[in-house]
Every structure is written in C-alpha cells, then in structure tokens.
Amino acid sequence: MDPAARVSHARKASCLPRVIPVPLVPLPTGTGTGTATEHGVITRWGSIGEFEKGAKAGLMAEEESPLRRALTFNARAKRTARSHRRRSAVADILHHLHQTTLSIAVSSSPATDTVSRRGVFSRRYYGSIEMLPQVEQDGLENGRRFRVENGDSLGEKEEMFGSPSTPVLENPENQTRWYFKYFLGKLHQNYVGSDQERSPIFLSVVLSEGAGDRCVPHYRAILWRRTGAQKISLPYMANKPMTVKQILSNFPGMDRLDKGPREIFSPDIQKDLLLLEEQEGSVNFKFGVVYAKEGQTTDDEMLSNEKGSHDFHRFLDLLGERIRLKGWDKYRGGLDVKGDMTGKESVYTVYAGHEVMFHVSTMLPHSKDNPQQLERKRHIGNDIVNVIFTDDPTALDSFNPNCIKSQFTHVFAIVSSDSSGWRVAVYCDECVPLFGPSLPCPPVFNDPHTFREFLLVKLINGEKATFNTPTFSQKRERTLDMLIRDLYQEHVQDTKGSNMLNRRALSDVVEAPGRRREETRAVEMVRVGQAYKLEAIVRGLAPTSMATAGPFKPSPWEPLCVYPDFPQDIICGDSWSQKNRMVLSTEFGTFLIEDGLSHRLIFDKSVQIRQLDVVEQHGILLIRAGDRGRDSKIHVFRLSEFDAEAGGDTLPKTRSHSKERKLERTRGCHIYSLTRPGGSHLRMCAAIGRRLVVMQWKHSAAWTAWCPASDTDTVDGFVFVKELTASEVPSFVTIVEGATGCGDWALCCALRHNFELISAEGASRILSVETSNKPHLVAALDLREDEEPELLLCYNNTCHFQKLMDESMASTAFDFHWNSVPTAVVCAFPYVIAFTSDTMEIRLIINGNLVHTMVMPNLNLISSKNDIFFATTAPEFFSTRTERIHFDGKTDKDDKNNSPPASPHSAPLSASPEAKPMRIYKIPLSTLSGTTVATCERRCPSPAEPDLVPAPPSGDANFLTVDSSRALSRSCSSSPTPGHVPCLPGMGINK
C-alpha cells in the first residue's frame, strides 16, 4: 500500500472515535499498551485513541511535508515516488481495525455511513492544485496552476466517504432570478438613490403572499449595486409595516444614508432592471467538444481531425441529439442557422430548463489550407468550458490544459471510454472557485445515464463558477456600473418632487393606492411587466422551464412523510432511530411516536419539557423540564423505561417521577448542550445563568458498545468535570471536541453581540461579529475540515468559517449569506441547511451556493442528529392566496387586521386552528449523500409540485426521452411543498 493510501486509512481511523461507538481491542505486541480498570477488572486494552496517536506520530513527517505541500507541488510526481515505499505496520493495524469497527457499526446503527459525514468535510474532495508547464512564444518555459480532479487526490481517495455529493445544479436560475420570478409583472415598488460612497443604487421591493411563492406574507427586496444584486427576505407584520428605509437598513452598509431613496413611477424601469439581472449569467450554455486521437498533444493536432472514432460518436449520441443547423429555431449558441457557415449539423440538448449547444470540433468547418483551423478555434477557443474526448485512456493523467491556447477557457473535462465504462478528469484554472459535483473514486461511470447527468451538471456549474473569477467578475462589475449610472441619470430627475410616498409604510403603497392616479399606475405597472415577461419567455431567456431530457431522478433532499397528522404544536423533540421512533414534547405532554402506530403519551402535561435528547449510545433520555428559573432542571431516564417491548411502563410519567431523576448541579439551567453523537465520550454543558457546568458520562462509548449490559445508570452516570464562567448569560452553547490549542474540548457561547470561546482550562477569547446591524446569533456548528477543528458561526443571515487557531473574526472567501435570517442551521456534508419559520434553504458548504429552497408554513426543525426531521402544516391545509390589486380605494384602516382575505381554494377546515394537524417529514442523510434513493411507503394526500417536466427531443427517441411519470407527484405525494394555484382571470402570467 502506498503512503497516500496509508494516510487514507489513518484518517479513517482518526475519524472513528467521533463517528461510531467502537469496542476496545487488544493491542498487538510492540504497540503502546495500557491498562484500564472497569468494574474492578484490569485488562490490557487499548482504545482507538492510542492507535490514533500512534498513526499521527508515525505519519507526522509525511503528513506535514509532502501531503501538506500538495497544493503547491506537482502531485503526480510525488505519487510516483511514494508508490515504491513499503506499507507500515501501523497502517496494517489501522486497516484491520477499520474493517472490524465497520462491521460492528453496521449492526449498531442504520445510518452509520451518513453519521460519519456529520460535521466533517474537506475541500480536497474537489481536487488538488498542480503547477503544469507552459511554453511561451519566446521559448521560455513557464507554469500555470490548475486544480486537478482525477479521483486520485488525497480527499478523493477516502473510500470511507465515497463520492460526497450527487449531481445538483448550483444557484439554479429558477430560484436565483428573483426579479423575473417575484417582481416582474406584479405590483411592486422601485427606488433610486445613492449609498454612503455616493454610488448610485436601485432598490426593488415586493410584498409577496401568493401560493406560488410562500404561504405567509413577507417582503422580498433586491438591492442593485455595481458589485451585483443583493437579495433578502424579511417577515411582514400587519400591525407593524416596514418603511423603505427600514428595509434598506437590513443590507450591509445601508443603515446610515444621508437621503432616503426616491420612488420611480415609470413602468418601463422593469425592462432596465430585468437587464441588470440578466448580467448575472446566461440561462443557456454553449460548450466546446474536441476530439483527440491517441498521441495528439496540441490544439492544432486535435482541431485538424476531420472525423471522430466510433467511441467519440457514441459519446456525442450520449450528450444530446444531432440537429440540422439551417432553420434551427431554438438556442443556437453563436452558430449560423441560415447559410451553413458554421457547419451543417451540431449537437443540442436540454437539462433542467437549460438549453445546451455543443461546438463539436469535427462538425465545424475544416480548412486543409489552414493548419491552425481558425474557424474552429473561433468558437471552441471562446467557450468557457471545453470537453476533450481522447482515445487514449492514459491522457486523463497526462493531459496539460496549456496545450489549448485560449485565455478564455477555464474548465476542461477530459473524457475517455474503455471496457470498464466512461472515465472523467476535470482540470480548471486555479482562480475558479470550487464547484460540484465531486468525482467518485475511481472516476469511472458504468451507467450512461449517470455519466451524462454528472457531466452536464459539472459543465454547467463550472461555467457559473468561472463567472466569479477576477477576469469575468471585473468585466461584469464594469458593465453593471455603466448600466446603473446610465439608469441613475435617466430616472433621478423624474423622481424629484414626487417623494411623498417614501414617508408612508410600504404596505400602504402596495395594498391601498387610494387615489385614482395610483390605481392607474398600478394597473399599468402590471400590464407592462407582464408584457416584458412574455417577451423574455418567447426569446428563451427566462428561467421558467424545468424541462430535461433523460431519465428522471428524485432530488436528494426529497422529504418523506413519517407521520401524517400529529395534532399538537411541537416544542422540541428527537429521533430514536434504532426503533424508528420519535419523542415529541408539546404543551399537553410528551409523546412517543412509533412507526406504524399512533402517538403515545409518556409524560403528562405536569412535566413541561423544553429541551430533550435521545442518547442511544448509552440508552438514556435527557430532558430539561420546568420554566426558566430555579424550577428548571435536567432529568435523566433510561430509554428502556419507555420501551413496551422491553417491559417498560406504558403509563405516562408525572412530575413526581421526574423529581426522582433530577441531575444535581443543574437547578436553574436555562439551556444545555451535548457533544456530537459518535464521540469517544458523552459530555454535557449545562448553562445556569453565566455558570457553565461541564459533566461527562462515566462510561466511554467504546465500553458501552462492548458491554452494554453494564451501562444502566441514570443520574449517577454523569460525573462532574469542571465549572466555567461566561462573560454574559449565553443563549446557546456548543461543545467543540478536539479543539487544537484549547485542550480536549472547548465551549463556544453565544452572547448578546458576539461569540465567546472558552477552553477547558478556562482561557477565554471573544469572537467579535462583523455586521453593521444588531447581530442576531443563530448557531455555532462544530465542524472538521481535514480533521482540523473549525466552527461555522451563523449570525443574522451570514455564515462564517472560524478557525480555532485564528485569533481574528475577519471574513474569509468562504463566508456566505442566506436569503433569510434562519432560526436553525444544520450541516450534512456536502450541504448546509437553514430553517426559518416557513422556508428551508439548502446550500453547498464548500462554496455557499444555493441549490434549493423549499417553502412550508409553520416549519419547525425537530432533530438533525441522524436523519433530518421537521414538522410543518399539512399541505391540504395551506392557505393559498393570490396577488391582489385594490381598485376600490380601500385603505388599511378599512381592513381591521390588514391581512389578505382567505382564498377560495383553501380548505374549509383551515379556518379552525384545531383542524390544522402538523405533518412530520424526514430527509434521510443517505439520500443527501447520494448513497441511496429515497422511497416512501406511507401515502399522504398532498400533491407535490414536480421539479422536472417532459421535454421530448426532436430527434432521437431512444435514450433522450422523458419518463411520462415525471409529470406526476413524487415520493408517494409526500412532499410538503404546495402545488401551483391557477392564475385568476385577467392576471396574466404569474410564474
């Protein structure tokens, strides 16, 4: 085994203590043995931690030098040199231990493979940086740095994790093009002004309440600046509407303006703002496809090929359908469709509403007199992404992107075919941000459908990522600056003397025009906007279609219904995964939900539980009961007490039972936190005002897994460790394990305006939050990047990666922003998910790119320990409202509660609060990671809105066909997202 594989096994073993309970194992002779006393028995056993220390000590030099320098040296040469080294005994032990513990883990937990992902991620999954040689025109040899993904980098070799992501489009236009989707053709307000630097800005605000948007009224706002568009969603309160200045203050740096913005009344401003939004990128794409024979290494040789091989034509048939260019009326990708000036045929396809035209080198005009083939270079050299198909499988490792002389192409996908399937390697310029999906290991695809989807998604995401490189971002910024300044000069004069509306609340402007002049303006705004929307759709430049060609696959975040009609609002809860159960606390008591059975009361309402955790590792249930104050305490119960199959009591427990199980030193506890599931030891921190009481379960996870019958304690199982003091009363606490420089563990406390990191020795430092607004601290997630402890600090709508060894809180290139301020944040590599009261926003953790947003009313995260469980109002009780325009001049005073009227589409029972049951869903971590496909056996009457619609191609009817079932609801109709409600007559397009 070469050292790279040896380090791979070492990293697997180093992850195990934090992932799954592992029994103690006998140490071989010659390794560091130790004695452990447990229940009076002295044996010679070694924990996984001892192996971990030995592995780190034995591989320290190798891990600290060549592997850590893999980002700056040629990794290919190092791999060749390391392949001749001998495999060490430590690696053999780790490999044996890895196989042993995996077999135990499979039997102990159904989600072991996905639990290992929780909080662990690595950007090395997406390749390593290599310096590749380049010969300049003057003959001097220079170098250009590329990120290489070929399934052979250290992160890609982690067989334990496999491929960390499934093919999903990043920043999909149907969810990022806000102005087209939520503003254009609808009644909204546009404003013009200047920021603190006197740079012109535009602001668009809409009050959304339609069923196709969300199920509760809220504001959507877009701030247009030369650096790009910033978006935010804000809650709407009928009794406290927001003014324009208040909405602006939620954007960074916009809380202190000398002058408020002026409203623009011209409906034609919609066309200009739509043009600004289109600068974010194209909806359709064009990619180059170059055929390379075996031994060809220069672009002149590759572009001189007049015909391709049999495998190359098979590859083209896989990509799309062959179309006749002359008379082609769809997206043409810069090719001539009138006189065959750019060839007679090309390859075209559709994926998720994106039209894709391929510039195939063998189909473009060929010139025998021009060895450089300038006509072919004119198209392929100007494509941001190129696919190189080669007949030589070894070229995937030896390919040098510098052979393609183009400063415009940033991403190269190298493809070959052999008896094992399709092989892929991806080379991209160093400045291109990380993008998914990551390559599997090995990078071989046996299924043509899977390969086609992966390649198309990789190409589309690669082009989007390239637009954020300095070359393209600077050009886009200059274009936006010029457009915004021209618009500012055009509209700033028209708004003078007509700024009275800015003194009124925005809801007054939107909901109650009041005057005939404003009524006419509102109707004209909608009419003109809908005309522009229709024009964009006809031109094929609108993100309205989700059509795709090829077989259908459900989304990895598809929710599955696990309980259709829970009658109460949920305060807190947790999953009991080994028994397919859930424990849910409500105001009327605490219930146990069992799969296939109804809910059963286990605590009556005399025990008001505000926080609970099911710790399956040790078979205990932790609850925090009582109101905040001295009556609040932590109690410990055995799970077997609630398991009727194990002889547990079926009668609900009362307050007298909880008094017997109260944990000492926790009186007055207002919040507590636990270490992540799968750690070597269970630790708990109870916050009592400023006091932080740290306790630890006396049995290790390894011992409990080895001797479960001996772990039967309740309150006696917790041992006091230490008491620390926070600077202020924390709102939540996170325990960080293995905190480098902070001891074995550390505490991250959320204070009023910043975070505080307290080490196990008591040393404290403040992590100040950089925001112009009042910070609202949301979460602090304990992560591991390449096994280095790290925190993901979430405040307002910002997520910041904080290295524990870094003293500063300065923003980094990896910070990202949510569209709404979340109430909870969950990490499930490769995704990070934010929950609000009515939305679930899913982003990639490696780059913060949006991949999906789900809309649900009364959304409540229950548990994210293993699978992600949440509750929402049952979809048949959604209040579906459509956008309305008042023509009767009614003001807010006439509407007592200032709330939209009930829709005729709403169910009659929705008027009664008791008739709105909560439906509980789960998102399996295995589907998020792409290891399995979600299925649902419970049928729930909730029609879902399909993501993809049929798009039959005009040519080949064999492979590129659309499954007819795609037009129907999926996952047993269990999705909590509502379907579309038909537009009201006269309202026009409402997409």
Rosetta blueprint (number, residue, H / E / L):
1 M L
2 D L
3 P H
4 A H
5 A H
6 R H
7 V H
8 S H
9 H H
10 A H
11 R H
12 K H
13 A H
14 S H
15 C H
16 L H
17 P H
18 R H
19 V L
20 I L
21 P L
22 V L
23 P L
24 L L
25 V E
26 P L
27 L L
28 P L
29 T L
30 G L
31 T L
32 G L
33 T L
34 G L
35 T E
36 A E
37 T E
38 E E
39 H L
40 G L
41 V E
42 I E
43 T E
44 R E
45 W L
46 G E
47 S L
48 I H
49 G H
50 E H
51 F H
52 E H
53 K H
54 G H
55 A H
56 K H
57 A H
58 G H
59 L L
60 M H
61 A H
62 E H
63 E H
64 E H
65 S H
66 P H
67 L H
68 R H
69 R H
70 A H
71 L H
72 T L
73 F L
74 N L
75 A H
76 R H
77 A H
78 K H
79 R H
80 T H
81 A H
82 R H
83 S L
84 H L
85 R L
86 R L
87 R L
88 S L
89 A H
90 V H
91 A H
92 D H
93 I H
94 L H
95 H H
96 H H
97 L H
98 H H
99 Q H
100 T H
101 T H
102 L H
103 S H
104 I H
105 A H
106 V H
107 S H
108 S H
109 S L
110 P L
111 A L
112 T H
113 D H
114 T H
115 V H
116 S L
117 R L
118 R L
119 G L
120 V E
121 F E
122 S L
123 R H
124 R H
125 Y H
126 Y H
127 G L
128 S E
129 I E
130 E E
131 M E
132 L E
133 P E
134 Q E
135 V E
136 E L
137 Q L
138 D L
139 G L
140 L L
141 E E
142 N E
143 G E
144 R E
145 R E
146 F E
147 R E
148 V E
149 E E
150 N L
151 G L
152 D L
153 S L
154 L L
155 G H
156 E H
157 K H
158 E L
159 E L
160 M L
161 F L
162 G L
163 S L
164 P L
165 S L
166 T L
167 P L
168 V L
169 L L
170 E L
171 N L
172 P L
173 E H
174 N H
175 Q H
176 T H
177 R L
178 W H
179 Y H
180 F H
181 K H
182 Y H
183 F H
184 L L
185 G L
186 K L
187 L L
188 H L
189 Q E
190 N E
191 Y E
192 V E
193 G E
194 S E
195 D L
196 Q L
197 E L
198 R L
199 S L
200 P E
201 I E
202 F E
203 L E
204 S E
205 V E
206 V E
207 L E
208 S E
209 E L
210 G L
211 A L
212 G L
213 D L
214 R L
215 C L
216 V L
217 P L
218 H E
219 Y E
220 R E
221 A E
222 I E
223 L E
224 W E
225 R E
226 R L
227 T L
228 G E
229 A E
230 Q E
231 K E
232 I E
233 S E
234 L E
235 P E
236 Y L
237 M L
238 A L
239 N L
240 K L
241 P L
242 M L
243 T L
244 V H
245 K H
246 Q H
247 I H
248 L H
249 S L
250 N L
251 F L
252 P L
253 G L
254 M L
255 D L
256 R L
257 L L
258 D L
259 K L
260 G L
261 P L
262 R E
263 E E
264 I E
265 F L
266 S L
267 P L
268 D L
269 I H
270 Q H
271 K H
272 D H
273 L H
274 L H
275 L H
276 L H
277 E H
278 E H
279 Q L
280 E L
281 G L
282 S L
283 V L
284 N L
285 F E
286 K E
287 F E
288 G E
289 V E
290 V E
291 Y E
292 A E
293 K L
294 E L
295 G L
296 Q L
297 T L
298 T L
299 D H
300 D H
301 E H
302 M H
303 L H
304 S L
305 N L
306 E L
307 K L
308 G L
309 S L
310 H H
311 D H
312 F H
313 H H
314 R H
315 F H
316 L H
317 D H
318 L H
319 L H
320 G L
321 E E
322 R E
323 I E
324 R E
325 L L
326 K L
327 G L
328 W L
329 D L
330 K L
331 Y L
332 R L
333 G L
334 G L
335 L L
336 D L
337 V L
338 K L
339 G L
340 D L
341 M L
342 T L
343 G L
344 K L
345 E E
346 S E
347 V E
348 Y E
349 T E
350 V E
351 Y E
352 A L
353 G L
354 H E
355 E E
356 V E
357 M E
358 F E
359 H E
360 V E
361 S L
362 T L
363 M L
364 L L
365 P L
366 H L
367 S L
368 K L
369 D L
370 N L
371 P L
372 Q L
373 Q L
374 L H
375 E H
376 R H
377 K H
378 R H
379 H H
380 I H
381 G L
382 N L
383 D L
384 I L
385 V E
386 N E
387 V E
388 I E
389 F E
390 T E
391 D L
392 D L
393 P L
394 T L
395 A H
396 L H
397 D H
398 S H
399 F L
400 N L
401 P H
402 N H
403 C H
404 I L
405 K L
406 S L
407 Q L
408 F L
409 T L
410 H L
411 V E
412 F E
413 A E
414 I E
415 V E
416 S E
417 S E
418 D E
419 S L
420 S L
421 G E
422 W E
423 R E
424 V E
425 A E
426 V E
427 Y E
428 C E
429 D E
430 E L
431 C L
432 V L
433 P L
434 L L
435 F L
436 G L
437 P L
438 S L
439 L L
440 P L
441 C L
442 P L
443 P L
444 V E
445 F E
446 N L
447 D L
448 P H
449 H H
450 T H
451 F H
452 R H
453 E H
454 F H
455 L H
456 L H
457 V H
458 K H
459 L H
460 I H
461 N H
462 G H
463 E H
464 K H
465 A H
466 T H
467 F L
468 N L
469 T L
470 P H
471 T H
472 F H
473 S H
474 Q H
475 K H
476 R H
477 E H
478 R H
479 T H
480 L H
481 D H
482 M H
483 L H
484 I H
485 R H
486 D H
487 L H
488 Y H
489 Q H
490 E H
491 H H
492 V L
493 Q L
494 D L
495 T L
496 K L
497 G L
498 S L
499 N L
500 M H
501 L H
502 N H
503 R H
504 R L
505 A L
506 L H
507 S H
508 D H
509 V H
510 V H
511 E H
512 A L
513 P L
514 G L
515 R L
516 R H
517 R H
518 E H
519 E H
520 T H
521 R H
522 A H
523 V H
524 E H
525 M H
526 V H
527 R H
528 V H
529 G H
530 Q H
531 A H
532 Y H
533 K H
534 L H
535 E H
536 A H
537 I H
538 V H
539 R L
540 G L
541 L L
542 A L
543 P L
544 T L
545 S L
546 M L
547 A E
548 T E
549 A L
550 G L
551 P L
552 F L
553 K L
554 P L
555 S L
556 P L
557 W L
558 E L
559 P L
560 L E
561 C E
562 V E
563 Y E
564 P E
565 D E
566 F E
567 P L
568 Q L
569 D L
570 I L
571 I L
572 C E
573 G E
574 D E
575 S E
576 W E
577 S H
578 Q H
579 K H
580 N L
581 R E
582 M E
583 V E
584 L E
585 S E
586 T E
587 E L
588 F L
589 G E
590 T E
591 F E
592 L E
593 I E
594 E E
595 D L
596 G L
597 L L
598 S L
599 H L
600 R E
601 L E
602 I E
603 F E
604 D L
605 K L
606 S L
607 V L
608 Q L
609 I E
610 R E
611 Q E
612 L E
613 D E
614 V E
615 V E
616 E L
617 Q L
618 H L
619 G L
620 I E
621 L E
622 L E
623 I E
624 R E
625 A E
626 G L
627 D L
628 R L
629 G L
630 R L
631 D L
632 S L
633 K E
634 I E
635 H E
636 V E
637 F E
638 R E
639 L H
640 S H
641 E H
642 F H
643 D L
644 A H
645 E H
646 A H
647 G L
648 G L
649 D L
650 T L
651 L L
652 P L
653 K E
654 T L
655 R H
656 S H
657 H H
658 S H
659 K H
660 E L
661 R L
662 K E
663 L L
664 E L
665 R L
666 T L
667 R L
668 G L
669 C L
670 H L
671 I E
672 Y E
673 S E
674 L E
675 T L
676 R L
677 P L
678 G L
679 G L
680 S L
681 H L
682 L L
683 R E
684 M E
685 C E
686 A E
687 A E
688 I E
689 G L
690 R L
691 R E
692 L E
693 V E
694 V E
695 M E
696 Q E
697 W E
698 K L
699 H L
700 S L
701 A H
702 A H
703 W H
704 T H
705 A H
706 W H
707 C L
708 P H
709 A H
710 S H
711 D L
712 T L
713 D L
714 T L
715 V H
716 D H
717 G H
718 F E
719 V E
720 F E
721 V E
722 K E
723 E E
724 L E
725 T E
726 A L
727 S L
728 E L
729 V L
730 P L
731 S L
732 F L
733 V E
734 T E
735 I E
736 V E
737 E E
738 G L
739 A L
740 T L
741 G L
742 C L
743 G L
744 D L
745 W E
746 A E
747 L E
748 C E
749 C E
750 A E
751 L L
752 R L
753 H L
754 N E
755 F E
756 E E
757 L E
758 I E
759 S E
760 A L
761 E L
762 G L
763 A L
764 S E
765 R E
766 I E
767 L E
768 S E
769 V L
770 E L
771 T L
772 S L
773 N L
774 K L
775 P L
776 H L
777 L E
778 V E
779 A E
780 A E
781 L E
782 D E
783 L E
784 R E
785 E E
786 D L
787 E L
788 E E
789 P E
790 E E
791 L E
792 L E
793 L E
794 C E
795 Y E
796 N L
797 N L
798 T E
799 C E
800 H E
801 F E
802 Q E
803 K E
804 L L
805 M L
806 D L
807 E L
808 S L
809 M L
810 A L
811 S L
812 T L
813 A L
814 F L
815 D L
816 F E
817 H E
818 W L
819 N L
820 S L
821 V L
822 P L
823 T L
824 A E
825 V E
826 V E
827 C E
828 A E
829 F L
830 P L
831 Y E
832 V E
833 I E
834 A E
835 F E
836 T L
837 S L
838 D L
839 T E
840 M E
841 E E
842 I E
843 R E
844 L E
845 I L
846 I L
847 N L
848 G L
849 N L
850 L E
851 V E
852 H E
853 T E
854 M E
855 V E
856 M L
857 P L
858 N L
859 L L
860 N E
861 L E
862 I E
863 S E
864 S L
865 K L
866 N L
867 D L
868 I E
869 F E
870 F E
871 A E
872 T E
873 T E
874 A L
875 P H
876 E H
877 F H
878 F L
879 S L
880 T L
881 R L
882 T L
883 E L
884 R L
885 I L
886 H L
887 F L
888 D L
889 G L
890 K L
891 T L
892 D L
893 K L
894 D L
895 D L
896 K L
897 N L
898 N L
899 S L
900 P L
901 P L
902 A L
903 S L
904 P L
905 H L
906 S L
907 A L
908 P H
909 L H
910 S H
911 A H
912 S L
913 P H
914 E H
915 A H
916 K L
917 P L
918 M E
919 R E
920 I E
921 Y E
922 K E
923 I E
924 P L
925 L H
926 S H
927 T H
928 L H
929 S L
930 G L
931 T L
932 T L
933 V L
934 A L
935 T L
936 C L
937 E L
938 R L
939 R L
940 C L
941 P L
942 S L
943 P L
944 A L
945 E L
946 P L
947 D L
948 L L
949 V E
950 P E
951 A L
952 P L
953 P L
954 S L
955 G L
956 D L
957 A L
958 N L
959 F L
960 L L
961 T L
962 V L
963 D L
964 S H
965 S H
966 R H
967 A H
968 L L
969 S L
970 R L
971 S H
972 C H
973 S H
974 S L
975 S L
976 P L
977 T L
978 P L
979 G L
980 H L
981 V L
982 P L
983 C L
984 L L
985 P L
986 G L
987 M L
988 G L
989 I L
990 N L
991 K L
